[in-house]
Amino acid sequence: MALKPNSPKPRVAFIRRVTVALVKPLSRLVAGRLPLFGVIHHRGRRSGREYRAPVNVFRDGRDYIIALTYSSQVDWVRNVMVAGQCELETGGRVVHVIDPEVFIDRSRHLMPFPIRQFLGLANVTEFMRLRLPRVDGIPVPGR
């Protein structure tokens, strides 16, 4: 996984264990239907098991941008990077996305203003871009 050096640790990383144990199971139930949220469906790179990770997701044209609130060093990010693809459940539908790219954006310019402010307070600077596949230059619709 090609990451740029010097990405600061998000301020919310310390509560990750609590959110994984309590919030994540609940949010997986509704995140795929709520605006600005989604669920990444991915396969473990070693176990081969299927997993679901709730995320904050935003559109940028035909791309999806995910705020990596716990950094790029979490398992789901590594799994998606190795696989080169995953399924993203958002807005009540599931779309197949490819070409994951992790990048640093200290200005958070791709985020809506209120989200940009919150992510700034949380010191979130890492994001993942996922693209819809194209066939003959035409985006492939999701399921």
C-alpha positions in Angstrom: 0.0 0.0 0.0 1.6 3.3 -1.1 1.1 5.8 1.7 2.6 9.2 1.8 4.8 9.7 4.9 4.0 12.0 7.8 0.3 11.5 8.0 -0.6 12.6 11.6 -2.6 10.3 13.8 -6.3 11.2 14.1 -7.4 12.5 17.5 -10.2 10.0 17.6 -7.9 7.0 17.3 -7.9 6.5 21.1 -11.6 5.6 21.1 -11.3 3.1 18.4 -11.7 0.1 20.7 -14.9 1.4 22.2 -16.4 2.2 18.8 -15.4 -1.2 17.4 -17.1 -3.0 20.3 -20.2 -0.8 20.7 -20.9 1.6 17.9 -19.7 -0.4 14.8 -22.2 -3.3 15.3 -25.1 -0.8 15.5 -24.0 1.4 12.7 -23.6 -1.5 10.3 -27.3 -2.0 10.5 -28.2 1.5 9.2 -25.1 3.1 7.7 -25.8 1.8 4.2 -29.1 3.7 4.1 -28.1 7.0 5.7 -26.8 10.0 3.8 -23.0 10.6 4.2 -22.5 7.0 5.5 -21.8 3.7 3.9 -20.7 0.2 4.6 -17.6 -1.3 3.0 -18.0 -5.0 2.2 -14.6 -6.6 2.0 -12.8 -9.9 2.4 -10.0 -10.5 4.9 -6.6 -10.8 3.2 -5.5 -13.7 5.3 -8.7 -15.3 6.7 -10.8 -14.9 3.5 -13.8 -14.1 5.7 -16.2 -11.4 4.6 -16.4 -8.3 6.7 -18.4 -5.1 6.8 -17.0 -1.8 8.0 -19.2 1.4 8.5 -17.6 4.5 7.0 -18.2 8.2 6.2 -18.5 8.4 2.4 -18.9 11.3 0.1 -19.3 11.6 -3.7 -16.8 13.4 -5.9 -18.3 13.2 -9.4 -18.2 9.4 -10.3 -15.8 8.7 -7.4 -16.5 7.9 -3.7 -14.3 9.5 -1.0 -14.0 7.9 2.4 -12.7 9.8 5.4 -10.2 7.5 7.2 -11.2 8.6 10.7 -9.0 5.9 12.4 -6.1 6.3 9.9 -5.1 4.1 6.9 -3.6 1.5 9.2 -6.8 -0.3 10.0 -7.5 -3.8 8.7 -10.4 -2.9 6.3 -8.2 -0.3 4.5 -5.4 -2.9 4.1 -7.8 -5.5 2.9 -9.3 -3.2 0.2 -5.9 -2.0 -0.9 -4.7 -5.6 -1.4 -7.9 -6.7 -3.1 -8.0 -3.6 -5.3 -11.8 -3.6 -5.1 -14.8 -3.9 -2.7 -18.5 -3.4 -2.5 -19.8 -0.1 -1.1 -23.3 0.0 0.3 -24.6 3.6 0.4 -27.9 5.3 -0.2 -29.7 1.9 0.0 -27.8 0.4 -2.9 -24.6 -1.6 -3.3 -22.0 -0.5 -5.9 -18.9 -2.3 -7.0 -15.9 0.0 -6.7 -12.3 -0.4 -7.8 -8.8 1.2 -7.8 -8.6 2.2 -4.1 -6.2 5.1 -3.5 -5.2 6.4 -0.1 -4.1 10.0 0.0 -3.5 12.8 2.4 -5.4 16.0 2.2 -4.7 18.4 5.1 -7.2 20.9 3.8 -10.0 18.3 3.5 -11.2 20.2 0.4 -13.3 17.4 -1.0 -15.5 17.3 2.1 -18.6 19.4 2.7 -18.0 22.4 4.9 -19.5 21.2 8.2 -17.8 17.8 7.8 -14.5 19.5 6.9 -14.7 21.4 10.2 -15.4 18.3 12.2 -12.6 16.3 10.5 -10.2 19.2 11.1 -11.0 19.1 14.9 -10.4 15.4 14.8 -7.2 15.8 12.9 -8.3 13.5 10.1 -6.1 14.0 7.0 -6.2 10.6 5.3 -8.8 9.6 2.7 -9.5 6.8 0.3 -10.8 7.3 -3.2 -12.8 4.5 -4.8 -13.9 4.5 -8.4 -16.8 3.0 -10.3 -15.6 0.6 -13.0 -16.2 1.5 -16.6 -16.9 -0.6 -19.6 -16.1 1.1 -22.9 -15.9 4.4 -21.1 -19.4 4.1 -19.5 -19.7 3.7 -15.7 -21.1 0.3 -14.7 -24.2 0.8 -12.5 -24.4 -0.7 -9.0 -26.7 -3.4 -7.9 
